[in-house]
Amino acid sequence: MILTPSDCGLLIPQWPVLKQEKIARLYSMSTRNSRFPSFKGTTVMDVPPILILEDGFILNGKHRAAFALRYSYNLEACETFDENDIRYNTPHRTYGETGVEGVLEAYSNKFTYISYCNNRRVHCVRDLLSQI
């Protein structure tokens, strides 16, 4: 799927803090046409797709989502549904530095992470923008 900048702003981050070194790496990225067949011709950030759940919870990619929102880029995303889907049907490039075990950990502790973020007044990616 392709997320517009405003779509990115509504996603739910798994942690209330952005790492500035990850944001700094995104400043050198470029754009390209989407690799998803149904979105050929759509310009997106030239980064791996982010990984989200169907409710908008980000398993991996909050930095990319925040950057896309802040600088008005479209972003590719892969939607996943459960642990087996994460383990066996999700493209490995969506795991990034987090790795499959880190993504599975975020999936299994989703509600703990959401509560932690909410306690710090971070309810969506839009709330993270003040850190960029």
Residue frames as qw, qx, qy, qz and C-alpha x, y, z in Angstrom:
[[0.000, 0.888, 0.459, 0.000, 0.00, 0.00, 0.00],
 [0.360, 0.387, -0.041, 0.848, 1.00, 3.62, -0.44],
 [0.308, -0.715, -0.478, 0.407, 0.63, 6.00, 2.49],
 [0.201, 0.812, 0.109, 0.537, 0.19, 9.71, 1.85],
 [0.228, 0.328, -0.477, 0.783, 1.87, 12.15, 4.25],
 [0.515, -0.361, 0.168, -0.759, -1.43, 12.64, 6.10],
 [0.917, -0.130, -0.340, -0.161, -1.86, 8.84, 6.37],
 [0.620, 0.207, -0.539, 0.532, 1.59, 8.66, 7.96],
 [0.101, -0.415, 0.339, -0.838, 0.56, 11.24, 10.56],
 [0.751, -0.306, -0.006, -0.585, -2.27, 9.02, 11.80],
 [0.787, 0.095, -0.600, 0.104, -0.14, 5.93, 12.37],
 [0.685, -0.707, 0.076, -0.158, 0.52, 4.78, 15.92],
 [0.352, 0.650, -0.634, 0.227, 4.24, 4.68, 16.85],
 [0.860, -0.232, -0.445, 0.091, 5.69, 1.88, 18.96],
 [0.602, -0.316, -0.282, 0.677, 7.93, 4.28, 20.91],
 [0.005, 0.945, 0.308, -0.111, 7.57, 8.00, 21.82],
 [0.275, -0.784, 0.314, 0.459, 11.09, 9.08, 20.86],
 [0.769, 0.634, -0.037, 0.079, 12.86, 9.51, 17.53],
 [0.723, -0.372, 0.226, 0.537, 16.59, 8.88, 17.18],
 [0.184, 0.882, -0.122, -0.417, 18.20, 11.86, 15.50],
 [0.230, -0.445, 0.752, 0.428, 20.86, 9.72, 13.80],
 [0.410, 0.335, 0.834, 0.156, 18.13, 7.76, 11.98],
 [0.286, 0.874, 0.308, -0.243, 16.40, 10.98, 10.92],
 [0.088, -0.770, 0.407, 0.483, 19.76, 12.38, 9.72],
 [0.375, -0.100, 0.836, 0.389, 20.24, 9.38, 7.42],
 [0.402, 0.622, 0.672, -0.015, 16.87, 10.06, 5.79],
 [0.112, 0.849, -0.036, -0.515, 17.93, 13.53, 4.63],
 [0.063, -0.493, 0.690, 0.526, 20.12, 11.88, 1.97],
 [0.494, 0.280, 0.822, 0.031, 17.38, 9.64, 0.59],
 [0.144, 0.136, -0.455, -0.868, 15.86, 10.20, -2.83],
 [0.682, 0.260, 0.368, -0.576, 12.53, 9.33, -4.39],
 [0.029, -0.131, 0.891, 0.434, 11.51, 6.71, -6.95],
 [0.644, -0.076, -0.347, -0.677, 8.44, 5.21, -8.55],
 [0.717, -0.276, 0.488, -0.414, 6.63, 2.64, -6.42],
 [0.085, 0.280, -0.937, -0.191, 7.55, -1.01, -6.88],
 [0.434, 0.257, 0.772, -0.387, 4.04, -2.13, -6.00],
 [0.217, 0.219, 0.764, 0.566, 2.32, -3.16, -9.26],
 [0.010, 0.759, 0.644, 0.096, -0.99, -1.46, -8.50],
 [0.180, -0.915, -0.104, 0.345, 0.78, 1.86, -7.73],
 [0.649, 0.127, 0.315, 0.681, 3.17, 2.08, -10.70],
 [0.218, 0.629, 0.240, 0.706, 4.00, 5.70, -11.41],
 [0.452, -0.867, -0.162, -0.137, 3.42, 6.89, -7.84],
 [0.374, 0.594, -0.462, 0.543, 6.47, 8.71, -6.44],
 [0.784, -0.598, -0.165, -0.030, 7.57, 7.44, -3.00],
 [0.289, -0.812, 0.506, -0.017, 10.57, 7.74, -0.69],
 [0.741, 0.391, -0.546, 0.007, 13.38, 5.44, -1.83],
 [0.231, -0.421, 0.756, -0.445, 13.51, 3.49, 1.43],
 [0.171, -0.129, -0.976, -0.047, 12.24, 0.01, 2.41],
 [0.461, -0.530, -0.424, -0.572, 8.50, -0.15, 3.09],
 [0.262, -0.347, 0.606, -0.666, 7.43, 0.34, 6.69],
 [0.359, -0.178, -0.914, -0.062, 5.62, -2.50, 8.45],
 [0.364, -0.180, 0.272, -0.873, 2.24, -1.79, 10.01],
 [0.160, 0.272, 0.928, -0.197, -0.72, -3.66, 11.46],
 [0.028, 0.542, 0.682, 0.490, -4.20, -3.20, 10.04],
 [0.266, -0.852, -0.426, 0.145, -5.08, -0.76, 12.86],
 [0.247, 0.906, -0.089, 0.332, -2.15, 1.53, 11.97],
 [0.654, -0.695, 0.270, 0.124, 0.28, 0.40, 14.68],
 [0.480, 0.745, -0.463, 0.013, 3.83, 0.66, 13.35],
 [0.955, -0.249, 0.057, 0.151, 5.91, -2.46, 13.90],
 [0.626, -0.256, 0.252, 0.692, 8.92, -0.97, 12.13],
 [0.374, 0.435, 0.406, 0.711, 9.40, 2.41, 10.45],
 [0.159, -0.864, -0.405, 0.252, 8.32, 5.27, 12.71],
 [0.312, -0.539, 0.217, 0.752, 11.31, 7.40, 11.63],
 [0.179, 0.126, 0.680, 0.700, 10.42, 6.98, 7.95],
 [0.057, -0.708, -0.687, -0.151, 6.76, 7.74, 8.66],
 [0.249, -0.807, -0.210, 0.493, 7.62, 10.89, 10.64],
 [0.279, -0.347, 0.415, 0.793, 10.00, 12.05, 7.91],
 [0.123, 0.366, 0.752, 0.533, 7.40, 11.39, 5.19],
 [0.123, -0.825, -0.546, 0.082, 4.83, 13.42, 7.12],
 [0.313, -0.721, -0.019, 0.619, 7.18, 16.31, 7.86],
 [0.128, -0.433, 0.486, 0.748, 8.52, 16.64, 4.31],
 [0.655, 0.451, 0.134, -0.591, 5.36, 15.57, 2.40],
 [0.198, 0.350, -0.852, -0.336, 6.49, 12.31, 0.82],
 [0.901, -0.045, -0.151, -0.403, 4.44, 9.25, -0.05],
 [0.203, -0.495, 0.827, -0.174, 5.68, 6.08, 1.64],
 [0.681, 0.030, -0.671, -0.291, 5.31, 2.40, 0.85],
 [0.458, -0.358, 0.626, -0.519, 3.97, 0.17, 3.62],
 [0.465, -0.021, -0.868, -0.173, 3.37, -3.53, 4.08],
 [0.624, -0.368, 0.201, -0.660, 0.40, -4.45, 6.21],
 [0.351, 0.121, -0.922, 0.109, 0.65, -7.58, 8.33],
 [0.638, -0.413, -0.271, -0.591, -1.96, -9.35, 10.41],
 [0.854, -0.494, 0.083, -0.142, -0.47, -11.82, 12.88],
 [0.484, -0.644, 0.567, 0.172, 2.71, -13.53, 14.06],
 [0.739, 0.134, 0.606, 0.261, 2.69, -16.13, 11.27],
 [0.471, 0.843, 0.214, 0.145, 2.18, -13.42, 8.66],
 [0.137, -0.929, 0.337, 0.062, 5.12, -11.49, 10.10],
 [0.593, -0.445, 0.647, 0.177, 7.35, -14.55, 10.19],
 [0.594, 0.098, 0.743, 0.292, 6.48, -16.15, 6.84],
 [0.424, 0.683, 0.539, 0.250, 4.79, -13.66, 4.49],
 [0.053, -0.975, -0.023, 0.215, 6.44, -10.31, 5.17],
 [0.671, 0.630, -0.189, 0.342, 9.33, -9.12, 2.96],
 [0.759, -0.316, -0.233, 0.520, 12.58, -9.25, 4.92],
 [0.343, 0.343, 0.003, 0.874, 13.57, -5.74, 3.85],
 [0.359, -0.724, -0.223, -0.545, 10.74, -4.37, 6.05],
 [0.780, -0.505, -0.293, 0.226, 12.47, -5.67, 9.20],
 [0.190, 0.875, -0.238, 0.377, 15.50, -3.42, 8.77],
 [0.182, 0.490, -0.677, 0.517, 17.83, -3.07, 11.74],
 [0.643, -0.319, 0.330, -0.613, 15.07, -4.30, 14.03],
 [0.120, 0.196, -0.970, -0.081, 15.10, -7.84, 12.63],
 [0.550, -0.290, -0.648, -0.441, 12.27, -10.33, 12.67],
 [0.489, -0.341, -0.703, 0.388, 12.61, -10.98, 16.41],
 [0.082, -0.175, -0.249, 0.949, 12.35, -7.26, 17.19],
 [0.394, -0.111, -0.380, -0.830, 9.26, -6.96, 15.01],
 [0.585, -0.314, -0.736, -0.130, 7.68, -9.98, 16.70],
 [0.348, -0.275, -0.574, 0.688, 8.48, -8.45, 20.09],
 [0.151, 0.056, 0.003, -0.987, 6.77, -5.19, 19.06],
 [0.522, -0.202, -0.595, -0.577, 3.75, -7.22, 17.89],
 [0.576, -0.334, -0.735, 0.130, 3.43, -9.20, 21.12],
 [0.328, -0.406, -0.449, 0.725, 3.87, -6.10, 23.35],
 [0.095, 0.508, 0.425, 0.743, 1.75, -3.75, 21.25],
 [0.370, -0.799, -0.389, -0.269, -0.59, -2.63, 24.03],
 [0.642, -0.550, -0.131, 0.519, 2.25, -2.03, 26.48],
 [0.424, 0.032, 0.242, 0.872, 3.98, 0.21, 23.92],
 [0.072, -0.640, -0.450, -0.619, 0.78, 2.08, 23.10],
 [0.523, -0.782, -0.334, 0.065, 0.18, 2.72, 26.81],
 [0.608, -0.362, 0.016, 0.706, 3.77, 3.93, 27.27],
 [0.252, 0.276, 0.351, 0.858, 3.42, 6.32, 24.31],
 [0.251, -0.737, -0.474, -0.411, 0.03, 7.59, 25.49],
 [0.587, -0.686, -0.263, 0.340, 1.46, 8.33, 28.95],
 [0.444, -0.326, 0.173, 0.816, 4.01, 10.56, 27.20],
 [0.346, 0.711, 0.204, -0.576, 1.31, 12.27, 25.11],
 [0.121, 0.383, -0.708, -0.581, 2.36, 10.57, 21.88],
 [0.682, 0.262, 0.550, -0.406, -0.76, 9.13, 20.28],
 [0.779, 0.571, 0.250, 0.070, 0.26, 9.21, 16.63],
 [0.699, 0.136, 0.149, 0.686, 3.21, 10.00, 14.37],
 [0.088, 0.821, 0.175, 0.536, 2.03, 13.61, 14.12],
 [0.563, -0.826, 0.004, -0.040, 2.90, 13.96, 17.83],
 [0.822, -0.228, 0.167, 0.495, 6.51, 12.94, 17.07],
 [0.505, 0.715, 0.167, 0.454, 7.09, 15.83, 14.62],
 [0.237, -0.959, 0.118, -0.100, 8.32, 18.19, 17.29],
 [0.752, -0.468, 0.373, 0.277, 11.43, 15.99, 17.50],
 [0.716, 0.368, 0.332, 0.492, 12.48, 16.57, 13.88]]
